[in-house]
Amino acid sequence: MTTANDYRNDIRPNWCPGCGHYGVQAAIADAVAALDISPENLAVISGIGCSSRIGGYFYTYGAHTTHGRALPYAQGVKLANQDLNVVCAGGDGDAFAIGMGHTIHAFKRNVNITYIVMDNHVYGLTKGQTSPRSDIGFVTKTSPHGSFESPLPICETAIASGATFVAQSYMVNRAELVELIKQGMQHEGFSFINVFSPCVTYNKRNSYDWFKEHLTSLSTVEGYDPTNRVQALQTLGAHEGLVTGLIYRDDTKPSFEKAMAAVNGGPHPRALVHDVVKPNADVFADLCKEFK
């Protein structure tokens, strides 16, 4: 049986003291340990930004990829080795700005991976600019008079784009976040978990106290049914997206892998990485000559 310590390496995280990302890292470790996923059966793929450093802090397979491009990498890893558990991680800038095109297509494509976004409503690594999730009136270096753009309603966007598992949590609520990650990783298809993770250095507006005051747990919403798409969208609208828990789940839509297998008349090899044919030295040399 694995424990959270099995996923720790010798690299010390260099996030700011008090950063919410520490809690997200701990929750991921707790979740994969509870599912008894060994480090060699897990890959953590991340993009660029404060949050995307997380991949380097796990003792697993992983890749620290390019800005906004973590999802193409992660989906490629999964399709090359379907027996591997793949977690993709990033921040709201990485996921919902430069990477938004990939995010939308990942929602609708439904590859069987888990995408965890650490949402702090600000760009932290580049020293505090507005992100697509910043609130109206948020003062930063790029919005000295206050942001006038509406924040992106990401959970509504995910549901509207065809995502089959949409959840949201607050990193302070460790037990809830661990349970949502476990459910997401067990879901057959793409699972999206948006996590409120306060930036204590560059976002004094959306602080720990602010989230505590404004968030509503779906467990307190009477009669809430996460399989009801209309109710999910109505509830998000009523609470301005500031809810936590399992928002929406659809187990009827096949994963990309299953849909691809059906179209092609049968399952593909689950681990293409084992079937790679490497050219011999002479063939490789001839290929290289073409580019001289």
Salt bridges, closest charged atoms under 4 A:
ASP30 OD2 - ARG174 NH2 2.83
ASP83 OD1 - ARG270 NE 2.79
ASP94 OD1 - HIS67 NE2 3.85
ASP119 OD1 - HIS121 ND1 2.82
ASP119 OD2 - ARG133 NE 2.68
ASP135 OD2 - ARG205 NE 3.58
GLU179 OE1 - LYS182 NZ 3.51
ASP251 OD1 - HIS187 ND1 3.29
ASP251 OD1 - ARG249 NE 3.00
ASP286 OD1 - LYS289 NZ 3.87
